[in-house]
Structure formats: C-alpha cells, structure tokens
Amino acid sequence: MSKAAPGKAAPAFEHTTARRSARTSPSADQEAATGTVPAPAPTSAAARGARRVPGWWPLPLCAVLGALGGAGYATVAEPRYEATSYVLVSPGPRAEAASALGYAQAYGKIATDAFVLGAAETRAGLPRGALRSRVRAGASPDAPMVRITGSAPRAQDAADYADAVARALTGTAHKSAEKTGVRLTVVSRAAPSQGPVSPSLPVAVAVGVSAGGLLGGLALLARPQRRAATAAAAVPVPASGDGTAATADGPAQAGPRTAELEDAR
C-alpha cells in the first residue's frame, strides 16, 4: 500500500471538511431552493396601535368636541326670558265687525314703530332705543288680537317691557279712535315666565354635535388619500433537478451540488 505524500494530505482533508460543513450548515442558496423564508421582525407596540386606529377618527372626535362646545355655551350664555301681552281690537258703534280684523293687522305692524316705542320708554323710564331690540309684535290671523312679546335677561323686566308697549299702543289708538271707529283694550297683561327660553341645553348640544359632525366630514373629504406603497419582494422559485434555484428578482444561482463538485476538482 502506497502512502500519500505529506504535502497532498492537507488539501484532501480540507475538501472533506468543506463538504461536511456544506451538508450541516445550509447556505442562502439552500434556503432559496427549499423555499424557506426567515421570520419577519416583530412589529412594535406603536405600529400595532397605529394599525388599530380607524381612518374615520376625525368624525367622532369633532362630534364630541362639538357637543362639549354646545354644553359649554349653554352653561355660560346669558339667559333670556320672554313675556307676552295681548291687546284686543274691538269695533265701535259706527264700525263694522269685519273691520276690526283688518285694524288688528295694521296695529300689529305699527306696535314696534319709533313713536310707539318712544312713548313706552318714557313711561317705563328707559333710555331712548332700549326697547327696539327687546320687543316684537304680531297680529293673530283669525282674531282681532295683537300679541306683544318682551324679552330680557330677567323675567320681570320682560313682562314690564311688554306691558309698557301694550299701554303705549292703546294710548296711540285712543287718539285716533274717532277716525278709525275701533278701540284697543289690554285683555291680558304679561306674566313673568318660570324659566328662560334660551339657551336650552339639549338644543345647544344637538347643534354642537351637528356642527362638529359636519366639520369632521369635511376634514375627511379634504385630507389626501393614503396610497399603499408597493415594494418589490423576492418570490422564491422551486429548485430544479440539477440543484439550482432562482428568484424572481435575480438570476439562477448555483446549488450546493455544484459547490461540492467544484471542491472535489
């Protein structure tokens, strides 16, 4: 039996060790041939929380903010009370009963004129122009009745304003009673209301929710649409019969059998 030279024993041992390491530790080519893909890195808690947030979050947020704003307005706004006084227009002995309805419509329009309000302000001791924005008047469509409504931050003041304008209107009509043939009489004095007519908490909250929902919907329409980023990913291709594998984004690579043949040579 011939013994190998010492200088040639080392390369044969190195080739044997290389073949064993290639068999025991799979390379990147073997992973591509077998189709195994490394596990993706775990996502962070912040990324998972961002995925759970829906894209329509501005709509409920704006609605809640609107409700809070409406409730705050109803809490801090100045209350407004109203009181109503009624004046009856009745025909005189020389007037027809049908004419009273027409005169009621006419007196309902002039009840808030400057000369009527001026006389009411003088009797109530108010400055000039104080009742212009605090009194409104109107006539009933089916009865000879004039309705005068006063508004103020206090219930008693609202009733006083309505009564002052009602008395001033009857005084003005009395001066021209001989020409018109009708007379005016205060049949119901204004009574202070038990509670304010505004602001109303349910109405303010409903208006706030509606406004907030509208703003949230406009925000959803105005923001830019998200576009999904398309990234090219490598698609593993099954290994062929000669031990080679290829991916969709690169050329075929030599398999482990080719590497062993090269080492043997």
Summary of the structure (lengths in Angstrom):
residues: 265
radius of gyration: 47.1
end to end distance: 24.1
largest distance: 159.0
contacts: 702
relative contact order: 0.17
helix: 50%
strand: 14%
